[in-house]
Amino acid sequence: MEPLINLLNDPIMEVRYEAVIALGELDEQRAIKPLINALEDKSPIVQNEAIKALGKLGAREALPKIFQVLRSEKWREVDIWSRTEALRGFKDKLKSPQVLPILKELLNDKQSAKIQGSVVAREAAFILAVYYNDPSGAELLRKYLRADDYSQQDACIALSKLKYKPAVPDIGELVLHSYWIPNRRIALEALLEIGSNLARPYLEKLIDDRDPYIRSKAAKALGIKLAKKENGEVAKQSFVVDRLQAVDWEIKQINLSKVGNKEIGYPLLPERIP
């Protein structure tokens, strides 16, 4: 292990990067201290890998320093989704009384981003909801129902975990107006999980939805029996719709890459959060 630890001081960033990954794979508690020191690395890419490695090792003692790094200006040099990935790698170790106040502090993270504010704040809200059943970030999550595709999915999952009824109208609009089928299905599941009577008007509109899965789920929730289809028709329709959606997404990805990928995800509703 000592040779790997020594490589953390190598002048070449790629060498330090590989050393951090290797230390994380060793599953040795002795690696925690040098990995915490690697959080001070001048490269945010190395810092990112150190956070992931510490998450694998379950190093709760590193969390205060990790959160400090996540708010660093250096992270503006890295794709902001790397911040999300690094924090998510620690999720199963985050349920700790010492971590709760730090997560609530992160709800106010003000780091600028091209997409929709702070990814770290969104992640903190998600973890508070899913792991602590804490609604402190519920209103922030509601805003993310009008952000990019993946933020919408996280927001639906977290708000359904909280059974947060004030979000039902926003989730209902997402089901009705999103073009991205996985998001519509996740939003519908969230409506059903929250279980509010406020969801009924949205479910009634979904009885004739173009997606067989959504039609079936909505009808079942309302206690309505749909006319039987010929064998395999529903499955066939669902497969075709999903494939068309996948092709559409790939085309949009290519178009975005041609203009420099200035934003990730696509506006599914008219408004986007500031």
Salt bridges, closest charged atoms under 4 A:
GLU25 OE2 - LYS56 NZ 2.63
GLU28 OE1 - ARG30 NE 3.82
GLU40 OE2 - LYS65 NZ 2.32
ASP41 OD2 - ARG16 NE 2.59
GLU49 OE2 - LYS52 NZ 3.25
GLU73 OE1 - ARG76 NE 3.19
GLU85 OE2 - LYS52 NZ 3.09
ASP92 OD2 - LYS93 NZ 2.94
GLU105 OE2 - ARG71 NH2 3.63
ASP109 OD2 - ARG83 NH2 3.59
GLU123 OE1 - ARG88 NE 3.07
GLU123 OE1 - LYS91 NZ 3.48
GLU123 OE2 - ARG122 NH2 3.04
ASP134 OD2 - LYS104 NZ 3.32
GLU139 OE2 - ARG142 NH1 3.38
ASP154 OD2 - ARG88 NH2 1.90
ASP154 OD2 - ARG122 NH2 3.83
ASP170 OD2 - ARG142 NH2 2.67
GLU173 OE1 - HIS177 NE2 2.94
GLU189 OE2 - LYS217 NZ 3.46
GLU193 OE2 - LYS163 NZ 2.99
GLU204 OE2 - ARG200 NE 3.12
ASP209 OD1 - ARG184 NH2 2.40
ASP211 OD2 - ARG185 NE 2.84
ASP242 OD1 - ARG185 NH2 3.44
GLU263 OE1 - ARG272 NH2 3.42
